[in-house]
Amino acid sequence: MMARLTGKLKIAPGEYALVQMMWLAKCRAEMEC
């Protein structure tokens, strides 16, 4: 999922960690891990 999302948005390597942290926070908040 993250690989497709990253490829679709074409985010910079430096921003990947931030996006991943946000995604994990959202995942935990919605209990969808």
N, CA, C and O atoms as a GROMACS GRO file, in nm:
protein
  132
    1MET      N    1   0.084  -0.120   0.000
    1MET     CA    2   0.000   0.000   0.000
    1MET      C    3   0.087   0.125   0.000
    1MET      O    4   0.067   0.216  -0.081
    2MET      N    5   0.183   0.130   0.092
    2MET     CA    6   0.270   0.248   0.099
    2MET      C    7   0.350   0.266  -0.030
    2MET      O    8   0.373   0.378  -0.074
    3ALA      N    9   0.393   0.154  -0.090
    3ALA     CA   10   0.472   0.164  -0.213
    3ALA      C   11   0.388   0.226  -0.324
    3ALA      O   12   0.437   0.312  -0.398
    4ARG      N   13   0.263   0.182  -0.337
    4ARG     CA   14   0.175   0.239  -0.439
    4ARG      C   15   0.148   0.386  -0.411
    4ARG      O   16   0.148   0.468  -0.502
    5LEU      N   17   0.123   0.418  -0.284
    5LEU     CA   18   0.094   0.556  -0.245
    5LEU      C   19   0.214   0.646  -0.275
    5LEU      O   20   0.199   0.757  -0.325
    6THR      N   21   0.334   0.596  -0.243
    6THR     CA   22   0.455   0.673  -0.267
    6THR      C   23   0.476   0.696  -0.416
    6THR      O   24   0.511   0.806  -0.459
    7GLY      N   25   0.455   0.590  -0.495
    7GLY     CA   26   0.473   0.601  -0.639
    7GLY      C   27   0.372   0.696  -0.701
    7GLY      O   28   0.402   0.768  -0.796
    8LYS      N   29   0.250   0.695  -0.647
    8LYS     CA   30   0.144   0.778  -0.702
    8LYS      C   31   0.169   0.926  -0.671
    8LYS      O   32   0.147   1.013  -0.755
    9LEU      N   33   0.215   0.953  -0.548
    9LEU     CA   34   0.236   1.091  -0.506
    9LEU      C   35   0.374   1.143  -0.545
    9LEU      O   36   0.397   1.264  -0.552
   10LYS      N   37   0.466   1.049  -0.572
   10LYS     CA   38   0.604   1.084  -0.608
   10LYS      C   39   0.666   1.174  -0.502
   10LYS      O   40   0.719   1.281  -0.533
   11ILE      N   41   0.658   1.131  -0.377
   11ILE     CA   42   0.714   1.211  -0.268
   11ILE      C   43   0.865   1.196  -0.262
   11ILE      O   44   0.921   1.094  -0.303
   12ALA      N   45   0.930   1.298  -0.209
   12ALA     CA   46   1.075   1.296  -0.196
   12ALA      C   47   1.115   1.198  -0.086
   12ALA      O   48   1.037   1.178   0.008
   13PRO      N   49   1.234   1.137  -0.094
   13PRO     CA   50   1.280   1.041   0.007
   13PRO      C   51   1.276   1.099   0.148
   13PRO      O   52   1.245   1.027   0.243
   14GLY      N   53   1.306   1.227   0.161
   14GLY     CA   54   1.307   1.290   0.292
   14GLY      C   55   1.168   1.301   0.353
   14GLY      O   56   1.152   1.307   0.475
   15GLU      N   57   1.066   1.303   0.266
   15GLU     CA   58   0.929   1.318   0.314
   15GLU      C   59   0.864   1.183   0.341
   15GLU      O   60   0.758   1.176   0.405
   16TYR      N   61   0.926   1.074   0.293
   16TYR     CA   62   0.867   0.941   0.308
   16TYR      C   63   0.846   0.904   0.454
   16TYR      O   64   0.741   0.851   0.491
   17ALA      N   65   0.948   0.932   0.537
   17ALA     CA   66   0.938   0.897   0.680
   17ALA      C   67   0.822   0.971   0.744
   17ALA      O   68   0.747   0.913   0.824
   18LEU      N   69   0.805   1.098   0.711
   18LEU     CA   70   0.696   1.178   0.767
   18LEU      C   71   0.561   1.121   0.725
   18LEU      O   72   0.470   1.108   0.807
   19VAL      N   73   0.549   1.088   0.596
   19VAL     CA   74   0.424   1.031   0.546
   19VAL      C   75   0.394   0.898   0.613
   19VAL      O   76   0.280   0.869   0.648
   20GLN      N   77   0.499   0.816   0.630
   20GLN     CA   78   0.481   0.686   0.694
   20GLN      C   79   0.436   0.702   0.838
   20GLN      O   80   0.349   0.628   0.885
   21MET      N   81   0.494   0.799   0.909
   21MET     CA   82   0.454   0.823   1.048
   21MET      C   83   0.308   0.867   1.054
   21MET      O   84   0.233   0.822   1.141
   22MET      N   85   0.269   0.954   0.963
   22MET     CA   86   0.130   1.001   0.958
   22MET      C   87   0.036   0.885   0.927
   22MET      O   88  -0.071   0.872   0.986
   23TRP      N   89   0.080   0.799   0.831
   23TRP     CA   90  -0.002   0.685   0.793
   23TRP      C   91  -0.021   0.589   0.911
   23TRP      O   92  -0.131   0.540   0.935
   24LEU      N   93   0.087   0.563   0.984
   24LEU     CA   94   0.079   0.473   1.100
   24LEU      C   95  -0.009   0.532   1.209
   24LEU      O   96  -0.084   0.459   1.274
   25ALA      N   97   0.001   0.663   1.229
   25ALA     CA   98  -0.083   0.729   1.330
   25ALA      C   99  -0.230   0.716   1.292
   25ALA      O  100  -0.314   0.688   1.377
   26LYS      N  101  -0.260   0.736   1.165
   26LYS     CA  102  -0.398   0.724   1.116
   26LYS      C  103  -0.444   0.579   1.129
   26LYS      O  104  -0.557   0.551   1.169
   27CYS      N  105  -0.354   0.488   1.096
   27CYS     CA  106  -0.385   0.345   1.104
   27CYS      C  107  -0.420   0.305   1.247
   27CYS      O  108  -0.518   0.235   1.270
   28ARG      N  109  -0.339   0.351   1.343
   28ARG     CA  110  -0.364   0.316   1.483
   28ARG      C  111  -0.492   0.382   1.533
   28ARG      O  112  -0.567   0.323   1.610
   29ALA      N  113  -0.516   0.505   1.490
   29ALA     CA  114  -0.634   0.578   1.535
   29ALA      C  115  -0.762   0.508   1.488
   29ALA      O  116  -0.863   0.507   1.558
   30GLU      N  117  -0.755   0.451   1.367
   30GLU     CA  118  -0.873   0.386   1.311
   30GLU      C  119  -0.874   0.235   1.334
   30GLU      O  120  -0.965   0.165   1.292
   31MET      N  121  -0.770   0.186   1.403
   31MET     CA  122  -0.759   0.042   1.433
   31MET      C  123  -0.766  -0.043   1.307
   31MET      O  124  -0.838  -0.143   1.302
   32GLU      N  125  -0.691  -0.002   1.205
   32GLU     CA  126  -0.694  -0.076   1.078
   32GLU      C  127  -0.557  -0.131   1.042
   32GLU      O  128  -0.530  -0.157   0.925
   33CYS      N  129  -0.470  -0.149   1.140
   33CYS     CA  130  -0.336  -0.199   1.112
   33CYS      C  131  -0.340  -0.345   1.065
   33CYS      O  132  -0.236  -0.404   1.036
   0.00000   0.00000   0.00000
